[in-house]
Amino acid sequence: MLRLVIAVLVLTSLAAPGLPLSVELVVTKKVELRGPLEDLVTFGLLKEMTCDSRGHIFSPSNRKYGDAINAIVRFTDDAASYRTFSIDELKYLEDGTITDFDLEPNGDLYVLARQVLKYSPQTVPVEFGRTFIVHYDQDGMVRSQVQLKMNTDNFRPTGLAVLKNHEYLVVGRQQISEGKTFMTAQIFEANGNLSTKLGLNRDGTKTSNSGAARSTRVFNPIAIKANGFVYVMRGTTNELIYVLSETGSLLKTIQLKPDSLEFDSPQIIGNDLIVDEHSPLSKETDAGVEVRSGPQRRSFPVFSLETGEIILEYYWHEETLGLVCYAPGSLTFIGQDLATNPSGWAIFEARPAGPDRRKPPGTGD
């Protein structure tokens, strides 16, 4: 059975005077994942995966033979050990799904989880009940399960950030109408009571470049904590980035450039935002068939959060790898290793190619 892969890419820091550079990545090392861990790791969330300063990787994990996400898996970057943070034993969440998670500096984990009342024949959650914040300590023990007093009649919760004083910021969208998406942020007290509701784009924003998108990240807002702020965004430069304080007050907005670029897996460190850019959908893709003459180029532009402009672009032709996290001089990816048969999971290290393969963005493959 085909499975996806993990990759860790170690890069050399690059100076880019003048025009931003387009830098090709080269794989230098691979560590395979084996045993139960291979079956636990999966795509599925807005943030997909993330890493911490201790060398751990955090991944969503699907309930077996279903589309719902029932756990977050933490494993070491050498794949030697792992731990699961599961909702399966919790009241109302035995058949529930995790929508997002937030990792705290001390290693505690918070998940945004929803009770599922009905599944489709394809085991996709289609009807939801109660919404909870579940707090785990770093050993995987449940410290609390708080039900949010949330009205979800016209609100789809998709992102979570834990604020100061243990308040919870939940971001999401209202129903998409007339090609526009309406984003809302709600702040809940530690006991689950609603404290504040923020309409971030009251007039709505163009949802996507077309009627289809390569992932739900384009539609569903997320919240990323970095630099003492909370950055709320969708996977499109059509939408502003809304910068909130650690207490949930809207401070400013950032406009990314160019317009109409769609992406997923955003990661922030310092003043850099790196994303996994979506290539445009072709007519063949829109029709449900994709015809290619070879591996497709994958681009990972780095935006300045001060100017909103692209300052650097990494790329390669490993189509099956998706971005996990970003740090100075290093990138972490997830994807499928097509070099093995059958394909399996692995951890990769890579570096930028030599200076002869560095050029301004958009000047060729």
DAGIQUI-V640829 format. One record per residue. N is the residue number from 1. SS is DSSP state (@ for helix, = for strand, . for the rest). PHI is phi in degrees with one decimal (none if undefined). D_CENTER is the distance of its C-alpha to the mean C-alpha in Angstrom with 1 decimal. Layout:
BEGIN
N SS PHI D_CENTER
N SS PHI D_CENTER
END
This chain:
BEGIN
1 . none 24.6
2 . -69.4 21.8
3 . -129.5 18.7
4 . -85.2 15.6
5 = -129.7 15.6
6 = -113.4 14.3
7 = -139.5 15.2
8 = -116.6 15.9
9 = -112.1 17.4
10 = -101.9 19.9
11 . -117.1 20.9
12 . -87.9 23.9
13 . -63.2 23.6
14 . -116.8 24.9
15 . -92.3 27.2
16 . -133.7 27.0
17 . -68.0 30.1
18 . 72.3 30.6
19 . -66.5 28.2
20 . -65.1 24.7
21 = -91.8 24.7
22 = -109.7 23.0
23 = -116.9 22.7
24 = -77.8 22.6
25 = -102.1 21.1
26 = -128.4 23.4
27 = -74.4 22.7
28 = -121.5 25.2
29 = -154.0 24.4
30 = -140.9 23.1
31 = -125.0 23.0
32 = -78.3 22.9
33 . -98.4 21.4
34 . -134.2 24.1
35 . 71.4 25.2
36 @ -58.1 23.3
37 @ -60.4 20.1
38 @ -61.3 19.9
39 @ -83.6 19.8
40 @ -85.2 17.4
41 . -79.4 14.3
42 . -156.1 12.2
43 . -80.2 9.2
44 . 148.7 8.6
45 . -106.9 5.9
46 . -59.2 3.8
47 . -85.8 1.7
48 . 56.4 4.0
49 . -114.8 6.4
50 = -149.0 8.0
51 = -127.8 11.7
52 . -120.0 14.6
53 . -74.4 17.9
54 . -93.4 19.8
55 . 87.1 18.4
56 = -95.6 16.3
57 = -114.5 13.1
58 = -114.5 11.3
59 = -133.3 10.2
60 = -68.4 10.3
61 = -137.7 13.7
62 = -77.0 15.5
63 . -63.7 18.9
64 . -55.0 21.3
65 . 62.5 22.3
66 . -141.2 20.1
67 . -93.1 16.9
68 . -72.7 16.3
69 = -98.7 14.1
70 = -108.3 16.7
71 = -160.1 15.6
72 = -109.9 13.3
73 = -108.8 14.9
74 = -108.7 15.7
75 = -142.3 17.5
76 = -74.9 19.2
77 . -71.4 18.5
78 . -99.8 21.9
79 . 61.5 20.9
80 . -82.7 24.2
81 . -152.8 23.1
82 = -152.5 20.5
83 = -143.0 20.3
84 = -108.6 18.8
85 = -116.8 18.0
86 = -105.1 19.1
87 . -102.4 20.0
88 . -62.5 22.7
89 . -96.0 25.6
90 . -95.3 24.8
91 . -59.6 27.0
92 . 75.1 25.6
93 . -115.1 22.5
94 . -57.4 24.3
95 . -118.1 22.9
96 . -83.0 19.9
97 = -142.0 16.2
98 = -91.0 13.3
99 = -97.4 11.0
100 = -163.0 8.9
101 = -146.0 10.0
102 = -134.4 11.2
103 = -99.8 12.9
104 . -92.1 16.2
105 . -57.5 18.2
106 . -82.8 20.8
107 . 96.1 18.7
108 . -67.7 18.7
109 = -126.0 15.8
110 = -117.3 15.3
111 = -122.2 13.8
112 = -97.0 14.1
113 = -127.0 16.0
114 = -124.5 18.2
115 = -68.9 21.6
116 = -105.3 21.9
117 = -93.0 25.4
118 = -151.8 25.4
119 = -113.9 23.8
120 . -75.8 24.6
121 . -57.7 26.7
122 . -91.5 23.7
123 . 59.4 22.3
124 . -98.1 19.6
125 = -61.7 19.6
126 = -125.9 21.5
127 = -138.5 23.2
128 = -118.4 22.0
129 = -116.7 24.0
130 = -74.9 23.4
131 = -119.8 20.2
132 = -131.0 19.9
133 = -108.9 18.5
134 = -110.7 19.1
135 = -108.2 19.7
136 = -113.2 20.2
137 . -82.8 21.9
138 . -69.4 21.1
139 . -91.5 23.5
140 . 90.0 21.7
141 . -81.9 24.3
142 = -77.7 23.6
143 = -94.7 24.9
144 = -162.3 24.5
145 = -136.0 23.4
146 = -107.6 23.7
147 = -82.6 23.9
148 . -85.0 22.8
149 . -80.3 25.6
150 . -118.8 23.4
151 . -93.9 24.7
152 . -107.0 22.3
153 . -59.9 24.9
154 . -134.2 23.2
155 . -150.8 19.9
156 = -109.6 16.7
157 = -72.6 14.6
158 = -132.2 10.8
159 = -141.6 9.7
160 = -136.8 11.6
161 = -143.0 13.1
162 = -86.6 16.4
163 . -93.3 19.0
164 @ -62.2 22.4
165 @ 61.8 25.1
166 @ 60.5 22.5
167 . -83.6 21.8
168 = -118.8 18.5
169 = -96.8 16.7
170 = -117.4 15.2
171 = -111.8 13.9
172 = -171.8 14.1
173 = -132.2 16.3
174 . -85.3 19.8
175 . -58.9 21.1
176 . -73.0 20.8
177 = -140.6 24.3
178 . 51.6 26.2
179 . 73.9 23.1
180 = -119.2 21.6
181 = -113.6 18.7
182 . -111.0 19.7
183 = -98.8 17.2
184 = -135.2 18.4
185 = -118.7 17.8
186 = -125.0 19.8
187 = -111.3 20.9
188 = -118.0 22.5
189 . -71.6 25.0
190 . -60.1 24.9
191 . -87.7 27.1
192 . 97.0 24.8
193 . -75.6 26.9
194 = -70.7 25.5
195 = -104.5 26.3
196 = -144.8 25.0
197 = -126.4 23.5
198 = -119.3 22.3
199 = -88.7 22.3
200 . -82.2 20.1
201 . -133.9 21.3
202 . -62.6 24.5
203 . -92.6 25.5
204 . 79.5 22.3
205 = -132.4 20.5
206 = -48.4 20.6
207 . -68.4 17.9
208 . -151.4 17.7
209 . -70.9 20.0
210 . -149.6 21.5
211 . -75.2 21.6
212 . -127.9 18.9
213 . -142.4 15.4
214 . -76.3 13.6
215 . -157.7 10.7
216 @ -70.7 10.2
217 @ -61.3 7.5
218 @ -67.7 10.9
219 . -91.8 12.5
220 . -100.9 10.4
221 . -66.7 10.1
222 = -133.1 7.9
223 = -128.5 9.7
224 = -121.0 9.3
225 = -91.4 12.6
226 = -165.6 14.4
227 . 60.0 18.0
228 . 78.8 19.3
229 = -128.0 17.5
230 = -120.8 14.7
231 = -104.0 12.9
232 = -106.0 12.2
233 = -156.4 11.0
234 . -111.7 10.3
235 . -83.1 9.3
236 = -157.2 13.0
237 . -78.8 15.6
238 . -64.0 17.9
239 . -98.2 16.4
240 . -66.8 17.2
241 = -93.2 15.1
242 = -100.9 16.7
243 = -99.7 17.5
244 = -110.6 18.7
245 . -75.4 20.8
246 . -68.9 20.2
247 . -104.7 22.5
248 . 97.6 20.7
249 . -86.9 23.0
250 = -73.7 22.0
251 = -102.7 23.1
252 = -166.6 22.3
253 = -127.8 20.2
254 = -128.4 19.0
255 . -103.6 19.5
256 . -79.5 17.7
257 . -130.6 20.1
258 . -82.8 20.8
259 . -68.3 20.5
260 . 66.3 18.8
261 . -84.9 16.3
262 = -112.3 13.2
263 = -159.0 9.9
264 = -141.0 6.2
265 = 52.7 3.9
266 = -67.4 6.0
267 = -135.5 7.9
268 = -124.4 11.2
269 = -144.8 14.4
270 . 59.3 17.8
271 . -97.9 18.1
272 = -103.9 15.8
273 = -119.0 12.5
274 = -112.1 11.3
275 = -136.5 9.3
276 = -97.7 9.7
277 = -75.0 12.5
278 . -85.0 13.6
279 . -75.3 17.3
280 . -59.8 19.6
281 . -72.9 20.4
282 . -88.2 24.0
283 @ -61.3 26.8
284 @ -64.7 26.8
285 @ -67.4 23.1
286 @ -59.8 23.9
287 . -83.7 26.8
288 . 92.3 24.7
289 . -127.8 26.1
290 . -120.3 24.6
291 . -107.9 27.3
292 . -133.2 26.7
293 . -96.0 29.2
294 . 178.0 26.9
295 . -57.8 23.5
296 . -87.6 21.3
297 . -68.4 20.2
298 = -113.4 16.6
299 = -115.6 16.0
300 = -129.5 13.7
301 = -70.0 15.3
302 = -110.5 15.5
303 = -97.5 16.4
304 = -83.6 18.8
305 . -77.0 17.9
306 . -86.3 21.7
307 . -107.5 22.6
308 . 80.2 19.5
309 . -98.5 20.7
310 = -75.1 19.5
311 = -110.4 21.2
312 = -163.3 20.2
313 = -137.0 18.7
314 = -96.3 18.0
315 = -155.2 18.6
316 = -164.1 19.8
317 . -115.6 20.6
318 . -84.9 18.6
319 . -64.2 17.1
320 . -88.6 15.6
321 = -104.8 13.4
322 = -118.9 9.7
323 = -72.4 8.2
324 = -109.3 7.5
325 = -156.0 9.1
326 = -135.1 12.0
327 = -143.9 15.4
328 . -54.7 18.8
329 . 78.7 20.1
330 = -149.6 17.3
331 = -129.1 14.1
332 = -121.4 12.3
333 = -125.8 11.3
334 = -133.0 11.1
335 = 175.0 13.5
336 . -113.8 17.0
337 = -86.6 20.1
338 . -87.6 22.7
339 . -80.9 25.3
340 . -108.7 26.3
341 . -136.2 28.1
342 . -71.9 26.8
343 . -66.1 23.4
344 = -140.9 21.7
345 . -90.1 19.1
346 = -159.0 19.5
347 = -106.9 18.5
348 = -113.6 19.3
349 = -114.9 20.6
350 = -149.0 21.3
351 = -139.8 22.8
352 = -63.6 23.5
353 . -69.2 26.4
354 . -67.5 29.7
355 @ -56.4 30.8
356 @ -70.4 32.2
357 @ -105.1 28.8
358 = -105.7 27.4
359 = -156.1 28.0
360 = -59.5 27.0
361 . -55.6 24.0
362 . 80.8 25.3
363 . -104.8 28.4
364 . 128.9 27.9
365 . -86.7 26.2
END
